[in-house]
Amino acid sequence: MGHYNSLNLQLQGKGNNIIELFSSINDFKAKLKLFASQLKRQNFKYFPYLEKHIKLTGECNIEMFCSELENLNQEFERRFANLNNLQPIFEFISFPFGEFDNEDISSNLAHTFQSNSSDLELEILTIQSDIILKARANENYFWNFLPEEKYPLLRSVAMRIFASIRLCISDYKPNFIRLVDEMECHAYTSKN
């Protein structure tokens, strides 16, 4: 539950852009897959309280926990499916000098931001050929360095992406209470 709460706080944080939010969501989904994989192999390193419960009682319905993790992952996949389609754009905006199919990127950008694909493709080629900009690629506010006259479309797209965006996350929560009730286990506290 701590990882879920942490993600929730990250998504609600001020000043996050869509790429940072997308990265946080992908990180959480990867952790869900790891947790389910570990549980299936009965590796409890990420579940110390569950391990303690099993040692005390000798019983646990691991399939129920795995199922809940898989349901949560499927729910995230469903709710953020549109963001997955934007991953190539996010990767390009994060580092425009990588290996990309410029025609695909310009087409994807044009479709997403209602721009001219041919003009975007030419701007992409120009920016990728600019040695001075390439040297500054890892600096903060890279896209602010672009002359608006030379790169009007790319700069506009980047500014729209990096504008602070707040995603609305619905109130789906895994049913941990049901899991605990069905297992009749209790929270453990250390006695110090």
Secondary structure as GFF3:
##gff-version 3
##sequence-region A 1 192
A	DSSP	alpha_helix	2	12	.	.	.	ID=ss1
A	DSSP	alpha_helix	18	40	.	.	.	ID=ss2
A	DSSP	alpha_helix	48	57	.	.	.	ID=ss3
A	DSSP	alpha_helix	62	79	.	.	.	ID=ss4
A	DSSP	alpha_helix	81	85	.	.	.	ID=ss5
A	DSSP	alpha_helix	87	94	.	.	.	ID=ss6
A	DSSP	alpha_helix	102	113	.	.	.	ID=ss7
A	DSSP	alpha_helix	117	129	.	.	.	ID=ss8
A	DSSP	alpha_helix	131	135	.	.	.	ID=ss9
A	DSSP	three_ten_helix	142	145	.	.	.	ID=ss10
A	DSSP	alpha_helix	152	162	.	.	.	ID=ss11
A	DSSP	alpha_helix	176	183	.	.	.	ID=ss12
###
